[in-house]
Amino acid sequence: MSQPPTPAAILQTGLAFWPAKTLLSAIELGLFTELAAGPQGYEALRTRLGLHARSEAELRRACELAGLKRFERVRTPPMLIFRAERP
């Protein structure tokens, strides 16, 4: 007889939705297209994507946590830098 699902398995299945939703939202907003052009000032990027400052920060954080992109803040000038991971 098979074992009933554990809470861990149920949570893993339920939470798997969030990285996929983050990816689809970033694609829909054009985040990856904008970052492919090179380093971006985060204010300019936010404006081009039409995002509120908090929304931009949350999207950036979600992308980092999902392992989709890695960003780096530079103080002068304020920039978002995407560091491509190459094999």
Kinemage of the C-alpha trace (Angstrom):
@kinemage 1
@onewidth
@group {chain A} dominant
@subgroup {mainchain}
@vectorlist {calphas} color= white
{ca met a 1} P 0.000 0.000 0.000
{ca ser a 2} L 1.391 3.430 -0.894
{ca gln a 3} L 2.166 6.093 1.683
{ca pro a 4} L -0.124 9.121 1.962
{ca pro a 5} L 1.383 12.389 0.756
{ca thr a 6} L 3.426 14.196 3.367
{ca pro a 7} L 2.963 17.886 4.175
{ca ala a 8} L 6.414 18.528 2.661
{ca ala a 9} L 5.375 17.035 -0.683
{ca ile a 10} L 2.132 18.993 -0.672
{ca leu a 11} L 3.962 22.243 0.123
{ca gln a 12} L 6.594 21.607 -2.542
{ca thr a 13} L 3.897 21.103 -5.156
{ca gly a 14} L 1.953 24.152 -4.019
{ca leu a 15} L 4.965 26.436 -3.883
{ca ala a 16} L 6.327 25.337 -7.288
{ca phe a 17} L 3.852 27.783 -8.831
{ca trp a 18} L 5.708 30.892 -7.610
{ca pro a 19} L 8.978 30.571 -9.580
{ca ala a 20} L 6.984 29.859 -12.744
{ca lys a 21} L 4.741 32.879 -12.123
{ca thr a 22} L 7.808 35.060 -11.517
{ca leu a 23} L 9.356 33.928 -14.805
{ca leu a 24} L 6.168 34.533 -16.769
{ca ser a 25} L 5.657 37.980 -15.193
{ca ala a 26} L 9.240 39.022 -15.970
{ca ile a 27} L 8.845 37.874 -19.579
{ca glu a 28} L 5.490 39.627 -19.970
{ca leu a 29} L 6.932 42.878 -18.605
{ca gly a 30} L 9.969 42.661 -20.899
{ca leu a 31} L 12.505 42.586 -18.051
{ca phe a 32} L 14.883 40.168 -19.765
{ca thr a 33} L 14.729 42.045 -23.059
{ca glu a 34} L 15.627 45.307 -21.329
{ca leu a 35} L 18.478 43.738 -19.345
{ca ala a 36} L 19.898 41.993 -22.409
{ca ala a 37} L 20.852 45.424 -23.755
{ca gly a 38} L 23.363 45.859 -20.921
{ca pro a 39} L 23.618 47.574 -17.538
{ca gln a 40} L 20.562 49.654 -16.748
{ca gly a 41} L 19.903 52.453 -14.314
{ca tyr a 42} L 17.201 51.093 -12.058
{ca glu a 43} L 15.091 54.269 -12.270
{ca ala a 44} L 15.235 54.238 -16.071
{ca leu a 45} L 14.478 50.505 -16.187
{ca arg a 46} L 11.549 50.926 -13.804
{ca thr a 47} L 10.164 53.745 -15.958
{ca arg a 48} L 10.559 51.785 -19.219
{ca leu a 49} L 8.783 48.795 -17.684
{ca gly a 50} L 6.054 51.036 -16.259
{ca leu a 51} L 6.518 49.792 -12.697
{ca his a 52} L 6.121 51.468 -9.327
{ca ala a 53} L 9.395 51.524 -7.351
{ca arg a 54} L 8.149 48.904 -4.886
{ca ser a 55} L 6.910 46.630 -7.680
{ca glu a 56} L 10.278 46.822 -9.441
{ca ala a 57} L 12.103 45.923 -6.228
{ca glu a 58} L 9.759 42.990 -5.537
{ca leu a 59} L 10.095 41.662 -9.097
{ca arg a 60} L 13.882 41.952 -8.935
{ca arg a 61} L 13.988 40.165 -5.574
{ca ala a 62} L 11.629 37.428 -6.810
{ca cys a 63} L 13.814 36.857 -9.900
{ca glu a 64} L 16.912 36.557 -7.717
{ca leu a 65} L 15.223 34.131 -5.294
{ca ala a 66} L 13.946 32.014 -8.181
{ca gly a 67} L 17.487 31.880 -9.598
{ca leu a 68} L 16.462 33.621 -12.822
{ca lys a 69} L 18.758 36.648 -12.654
{ca arg a 70} L 21.419 38.060 -10.403
{ca phe a 71} L 21.496 41.796 -9.935
{ca glu a 72} L 24.125 44.023 -8.447
{ca arg a 73} L 23.632 47.562 -7.213
{ca val a 74} L 26.362 50.059 -7.910
{ca arg a 75} L 26.256 53.372 -6.058
{ca thr a 76} L 27.638 55.805 -8.654
{ca pro a 77} L 25.702 56.020 -10.889
{ca pro a 78} L 22.792 53.994 -9.458
{ca met a 79} L 22.622 51.021 -11.806
{ca leu a 80} L 21.205 47.548 -11.972
{ca ile a 81} L 23.738 45.225 -13.475
{ca phe a 82} L 22.807 41.809 -14.756
{ca arg a 83} L 25.714 39.381 -14.487
{ca ala a 84} L 25.300 36.571 -16.991
{ca glu a 85} L 26.345 33.166 -15.783
{ca arg a 86} L 28.168 31.510 -18.681
{ca pro a 87} L 28.974 27.790 -18.777
